């Protein structure tokens, strides 16, 4: 026997030296060992903080994460209702999913042992299968470290006291480098798409911008919005309110990116060349549209693409509705809106200007000469203040003032203006008045934080020197012996909590009367519809409920042939909702008349 054979024979007996020593392994589960800090073990998810964006699933290189529906979690605005499920048979615990979680809800724990005979237990729903995991979190991004970029590219704009000197556009806009950088912040969760009334393809066009393909972005945008440049400048951007990045940072500048993409097409001809929409052959059906506001223009555009013969009857000299006559040109320049309307007309939409329905043409004639009718007349009539002295010369409604200014009419307001209200119309009227050299004060019955106006518009007004007096309730307009506005009297108010949990109510403080000298007063407390063009049988056939046309989910009124949209239907009072109404009505009319 050789030396090596003898060594192999005796080797098993060398293990006897380990006899009686403490074992290196542990007896699980009776004994456990605490993992080190920052150990990357099983996942935990805070179900309440999670918004179901799916960014974790997208980043996972092992396809180990699915987004699923679980009991007790319902979808809502800004929350898909889905939650991540991890396949631990695939997971390598690299923690990329944690580092891209925009809310910081997903983390890893120190837990690494999970013994079961159930093979399906590899599919682990963090936060559901380990609700106590939050006590053993070892790796997270809650300290602010993340692969996401939470800081928005600032929007260049003119300085406040400089821009108030003219009607030059206040916002300058992104250049190409800024747009690409801002677009790259998007995580494509599509929560914004759900929040958008028109369900625009937001992640798709933002990704196109990030890739450097602005033409693709424009084509994607025009798929369901024929007035995107307008929306890129003045949209209420509810999409940004639900942006996943906004949970711990600043939302992606969706509105400004839309503006950037649409402004790359400098003219209506270039827009048509890039978008290159498919226009179907005429189908022999005619649609009459009352009002060339956003809803009417949208319905007309998409109906024309589908082969309908479309005519819009517009009372004013220009199309656009309140976007033309209600929005100041430092926010929405005339040439921008003209370009978009010119493009719509080039597609084949016929607009009859200076044609007021009920005066220049009867509704009955439109009804009988068309296979379907769409009404998009907006809310043009302003509510009055209902206080003494409102008939004084120099007392007016803010919406009428804005209309006259945008129509290039001269309006005498003097050098001291009081605007009553806290919405966008009030802010717009105040900022326009300041551009004509007036000292402007806004009187609002509630607190500044209660103002329904866009916060950017409020800040813009403050930057331009507009004075704001909150908790002020106007009670009388005083006039001089010639009937001209001389001053406005108001009471201060205290905010009283609502017992039912609503927002606090302003209650006038007795004896707090304050008189402020002014040369003009503008009321901006709301508007209402004007349906006087509906006469005879149509006034009965087309139902109006609480000041608005009653419609079904297809924007169809109580008369099956008549559809309606915009402010005369919905209460959101924004252009994007009106655009969504117009698109829905178009699809319903197409289905009713052609069967598509």
Helices and strands as residue ranges (DSSP letters): H 3-10, G 11-18, E 43-45, H 55-59, E 65-69, E 82-87, H 96-99, E 106-109, G 119-122, E 123-124, G 131-136, E 137-139, H 160-163, H 176-183, H 191-195, H 202-211, H 214-221, H 228-234, H 238-241, G 244-247, H 254-263, H 268-275, E 286-290, H 294-305, E 309-313, H 322-325, H 334-347, E 350-352, H 363-369, E 372-375, E 381-382, E 395-397, H 398-406, E 416-420, H 424-435, E 439-444, G 448-450, H 455-463, E 467-470, E 472-479, E 485-496, E 505-508, E 514-517, E 520-523, E 527-528, H 537-541, E 544-545, E 548-549, E 562-564, G 566-568, H 575-593
